[in-house]
Amino acid sequence: HDKRQKLSIQGIVFSLDDKWTRYYSRAPVTRETGGKQEFQHHLDKLMESGLKKYLEVNKVLPDKIVVFRDGVGDSMLSYVKETEIKSMKSAFSRMGENYKPHFKFIVVKKRITTRFFKRSPRGLQNPTPGTVVDTTVTKPGFYDFFLVSQSVGQGTVTPSHYNVIHD
């Protein structure tokens, strides 16, 4: 967001092949008018453009779609679930009344303060990359987990927090 000029950029990237080596992306700049309606409208159109590009390249629509969404705090999860998922499903319906892909929507939070450690003969250490924490410290009533995706030589690793809000 550029608050001074009242501009927003919304980006979306689509993988076009099963090896994840070809991509299609869009990042339109829009003038904010004070509401969030523009966001859903553009998301809807962006999803539709990505589906059309996938169809053009592969001659078939994807049967599975996984969306990773960043920049959503806990207080906005229900809003995103009610609006953005509805917007994307609207794009699906415009691709054909029988088009109903298996659809997951996952919110990824990277700016968190949660830290994990593992016990070892040398004391507490950082967990290894690939460590998943999906019980005990996760949120009751949520489908969420933490993933350690990095290794550091100094300091502590920062896991990412994943909330699956639609599956």
LINLINBEL-V400599 format. One record per residue. N is the residue number from 1. D_LAST is the distance of its C-alpha to the last C-alpha in whole Angstrom. Layout:
<<N | D_LAST> <N | D_LAST>>
//
This chain:
<<1 | 29> <2 | 33> <3 | 34> <4 | 38> <5 | 37> <6 | 34> <7 | 32> <8 | 28> <9 | 27> <10 | 23> <11 | 22> <12 | 20> <13 | 20> <14 | 19> <15 | 19> <16 | 21> <17 | 22> <18 | 20> <19 | 23> <20 | 22> <21 | 25> <22 | 25> <23 | 23> <24 | 24> <25 | 24> <26 | 25> <27 | 26> <28 | 27> <29 | 30> <30 | 30> <31 | 32> <32 | 31> <33 | 32> <34 | 31> <35 | 28> <36 | 24> <37 | 24> <38 | 25> <39 | 22> <40 | 20> <41 | 22> <42 | 22> <43 | 19> <44 | 19> <45 | 22> <46 | 21> <47 | 17> <48 | 20> <49 | 22> <50 | 20> <51 | 19> <52 | 23> <53 | 24> <54 | 21> <55 | 23> <56 | 26> <57 | 26> <58 | 24> <59 | 25> <60 | 22> <61 | 19> <62 | 16> <63 | 14> <64 | 11> <65 | 10> <66 | 9> <67 | 10> <68 | 12> <69 | 14> <70 | 17> <71 | 19> <72 | 18> <73 | 19> <74 | 18> <75 | 20> <76 | 18> <77 | 14> <78 | 14> <79 | 16> <80 | 14> <81 | 11> <82 | 14> <83 | 15> <84 | 14> <85 | 11> <86 | 13> <87 | 15> <88 | 13> <89 | 13> <90 | 16> <91 | 17> <92 | 15> <93 | 17> <94 | 20> <95 | 20> <96 | 21> <97 | 20> <98 | 19> <99 | 16> <100 | 13> <101 | 11> <102 | 8> <103 | 6> <104 | 4> <105 | 7> <106 | 9> <107 | 12> <108 | 15> <109 | 18> <110 | 21> <111 | 24> <112 | 24> <113 | 27> <114 | 25> <115 | 27> <116 | 27> <117 | 30> <118 | 31> <119 | 34> <120 | 37> <121 | 40> <122 | 41> <123 | 39> <124 | 36> <125 | 34> <126 | 31> <127 | 28> <128 | 28> <129 | 25> <130 | 22> <131 | 22> <132 | 19> <133 | 19> <134 | 17> <135 | 19> <136 | 22> <137 | 21> <138 | 18> <139 | 17> <140 | 17> <141 | 15> <142 | 12> <143 | 10> <144 | 12> <145 | 14> <146 | 17> <147 | 19> <148 | 22> <149 | 23> <150 | 26> <151 | 30> <152 | 33> <153 | 36> <154 | 37> <155 | 35> <156 | 32> <157 | 28> <158 | 26> <159 | 22> <160 | 19> <161 | 17> <162 | 13> <163 | 11> <164 | 7> <165 | 7> <166 | 4> <167 | 0>>
//
